[in-house]
Amino acid sequence: MLSMRAARWPGITAAAVALLLAGAVAPAAPDSQGAAIIARVKAYHGELKDMSAVMNVEHENDDALSDISHDFAEFVKFGFRKLKYYYKSPDKVRMESTATFFHFLKGISIRNGNRKDIYVPAFHIHKVVDVTGQENKKETALDFGVITGDIWDHYDVWFIRSEKDKDGDVYLLGLRPSNEPHGGTMIARLDAKTLKVLERARYNGDGVLQQREVFSKWVHALPHVWIPTLIEMYNNQGKLGGDLVYSKVEVNTGLDDKLFH
């Protein structure tokens, strides 16, 4: 049964969400309007070419965080709660951190296309993972609330509907990996005026909610790009797994590709 958290948006019942995820309900708006909105999202968010920031993990709940991402939860358990984060469009992500208590312990995770490298220099660990075709294991710009980069290369993105809720006029977009037509789906809620992402929810292939992120406290980084500095992560039971708090956000500085090797 679809989680009751799936009925988060006014006007969408659990059954309706299940149908939307299955693709059985046509968008309420004409296809041309939906296509125009998708094109505007792609153009607006595409202004972001690269980003760096400091990310702090706060108020973490180990059990709930493990439900959201076991790998990330283990990373936090080792004391990696403050990370330097780098993103370069379309498909490069680097995260590095020094453990809070054991300062000799440094962890580095890099995604460059379909390859992920994980380093723990103190233990001479270098693990290489091939994530080809595994979109759910690839970090993307949507993790920090921007729909750009390889999202457009590897996901089908469609307009679901527009509606009003406590945030005002909002759009709902669906996203599903192109190579997994029957796999999991994400639904993103966007402010209709600015197109900033307010929330993302992940569902499995059966339409059951897996996790949810709520974005807030944005910085207006580029003319049409808003980057949240607070991301609240919830598991499939609606329990807070932790907050990601961003600071020292810098965009379009021309990050060197050497950072991602």
N, C-alpha and C positions, 0 to 999 in steps of 0.2 A: 504494500500500500504506500502511496506517496506520502512523505512526511508532511505533517501539518505546517511545518515551516515553509513548505512550497507555496502555501497560500498567502505569502507575505504581502503580495501586491493586491490592492483593492480591486475588486472586479474579476479576479482570476481565482477560480476554485481549484482544488487539487485535481479534479477530473479534467478541467480545462488545461492546466499545465501539462498533464500527461498527454493530452491530445496535441498540444502545441509541440512538445518534444518529439512526438511521433510523426510530426509533419502533416497531421490529418486536418488541421484547421487552417484555412487560408487567412492571410493578413486582413485586418479590417480595412486598411487603406488600399487604394488602387496600387497595382504593381509599380506604376510610374512614380508615385509618391514615395513608396518604400525604396525604390532604386535611387531616387534623388537624395534621400536621407542617408543611405549607405555611402553614396559618393561623397557627400559632405563630411561624414565622419572620417572617411579615408583621407580626404584632402586636409581637413583640420588637424587630425592627429598625426598625419605624415610630416608636419612641420618639425617634429622631434626627430633629430638624427642621432643624438647620443645624450647620455645623462650620467652623472656621477652624484653620489650622495653618501651620507653616513646613515646607517640604519641601526636603530636600537630595538631589541626585543624586550617588551615590558609586559608585566602582569601575566606571565605565561602559566598555563595549566598543562602539565606534562601529558596527562592522559588525553585531554581534548586535542592538544597539539599533535599527538601521535596519530589521532584519527584523521587529521588534516594532511599531515606529511610526516611519515615515520622518519625519513632521512633528516628532515629539518629539525624534528624534535630531538633526535640523537645529537645533532650538531649543537643545539642549545644546551643539552645536558652536559656536554663537555666544557661548557662555560663560554661558548662563542655567542655572546649576547649583543656585541657591538660589531657591526660589519661595515666594511667599505664596499659599496655597490657600484658597479659600472655596467652600462648598457650601451650597445652600439647597434643601430638598425642595419640590416634587418634581423640578425640572428646571433648576436654575440652578447654574452653575459659573463661577468666576473664578480665573484664575491670572495672577500678575504677577511679574516678575523684573527685576532690574538686572544687566547683564552683569558678570562677574567682573573683567575687565580694562578694559573700555570703559564707565565708569560713566555716561556720557551716554546709553548705549543701554539703553532700557527696552522690554520686551515685555509685552503684555497680551492674554490670550485669554479671551473670555467666551462661554459658551453660555447662552442663555435660551430654553428651549423648542426650537423648530426653527431658531433663528437662532444663528449663530456670528459674533462680531466679533473681528478680530485687529488690534491696534494696535501700531505702532512709531513713536511720536511724533517721534523725532529725524529720521526719514526721511519724515515726513508720510504714513505708510502707514496706511490703514484699509481692511481687506478684510472684506467681508460674504459669508458662505457660508450657503446654505439647505440644511439637513440633514434636511429632511422625509422621513420614511420610510427614513432611512439610520442605523439604530440603531448600527451599528458605528462611526460617526463621532461619536457623542454620548458625552461624558464622563458617567458616572453614579456613584452612591455605591458601586457594586460595585467601582469602580477602587481604592477604599481599603478594601474588605472588608466593606461593609454592604449588605444587600439591601433597599433601600427606595426611595422616590421613584417616578420614572416607570418603573422596572423593571416595576412591577405594572401599569402602563397599556399598555406597548408590548411586553411579552414574555409568552410562554406559559411558565409555570414548573410543573414536575412533579417528583414524587418518584420517584427511580429505585430506590434500595435502601438498606438499612442494612447495615453490616458492621463488622468489627473490623480495625484495623491498628495501626501503631506509636503512633498518637495515641489509641488506645482505640476506643470506639464512635463511629462517624461515620455521617452521612447523605450520600448523593449526590443532588444536585438537578440537573435539566436546565433550561436556559433557552434559548429560541429566539425571535427577533423574530416577533411575531404576523403581520406583513405579509410575512414571508419563510419560509413553511412548509418550503421545500426549501433554505433558506439555511444559514448557519453556526450552530453550537450551542455553548453553553458548558456545562461541567460544574463545579459547585461542591461542594467537600467541606466539611462543617460538623461541628463537634464536637457530638455528640448531646446532651450535657448543657447546654452554654451557648449553642449555636447560633452560636458565632462561626465565621467563615469561615476555613478553614485554607488553602485553595488554590482557584484558578480556572484552568481550562484552556479554551482556545478551539480549536474545530475548524472547518474549512471544510465546504461542503456535501457533500464526498466523505468526510467523517470523518477527514481528515488533520489532525493537530495543527499549530496555527499558533503558539501561544505559551502560556506558563504563568506564573502569578504565585503565589508562596508567601508567605503572611502569617504574621507572628510578632511577638513582643514587644508584646503588647497592653496598652492602658490600659483599665480598666473605667470607661468614661466615663458610663454611665447604668445603671440597674438591670439591663437586659437587653441592653445594647449594649457590645461590645468592639471597640475600634478598634486595628488594628495600627500599630505605629510603625516596622516594618521590612517592606518589600515587595521580594522578590527577583524580578526579571523575567528569564525565560528564553525564548530563541527556539525555533524548531521543531526545532533540533538539540540542544537541551538546554544551549546555551551561555548563560552569564550575560550579559545585556545591561546590567545595572546594578542598583543598590540604590536604593530610595526610602526615605529615613529621615525620619520625621515627628517634630516637636517642637512645643512650645507649643500643644498641642491644646486647643481650647475648643469646647464644644458648647452648643447651644440658648441662644445669647446674643441671639437676635432680630435677625439680620443684616438690614440695610436693603436693600430691593429696588433702591435706587439704585446699589448696588455692581455690579449686573448689567445696566447700561444703558450 
